[in-house]
Amino acid sequence: MHSIFRWLVLLSLIYSLFIAYKGYFSHKKFSKTDDSVRHWTATIAHVQLILGITLYSQSPIVKYFWNNFSTAKESIDLLFFGLIHIFMMLFSIVLITIGSALTKRKTTDKEKFKTMLIWYTIALIIIFIAIPWPFSPLANRPYFR
């Protein structure tokens, strides 16, 4: 479920960035729909975080990593799932949360779009790096499991 839900996270982030970009550069009013997209993107990311933490706490790969840390840290695949993936994803969710909260508190429409654009873009870049894509040098998983 975590693997499939990532597509919803990515789609919502990309759609949010599209709205923020379009709104910022065309000087649109920050509508209730734009605010809903901001909110639901953060909510979807938080649901994915809960799924990820649940999976992390149950994963035999992660358990092996922490039980055999001194040897397991030498394997990039184990290091990725034991530390790198979870910390990068946690960081990106924090960025999305901060970006969403700051966007909500901005007073002008242009500031709202700009804030969402900056924070969500940085989070999306980190997420792209931290996803175990089939082509990733860190750890590979199929697009769909």
PyMOL commands that set and color helices and strands:
alter all, ss='L'
color gray80, all
select helices_A, chain A and resi 2-25+32-58+60-67+69-72+76-105+109-130
alter helices_A, ss='H'
color red, helices_A
deselect
rebuild
show_as cartoon
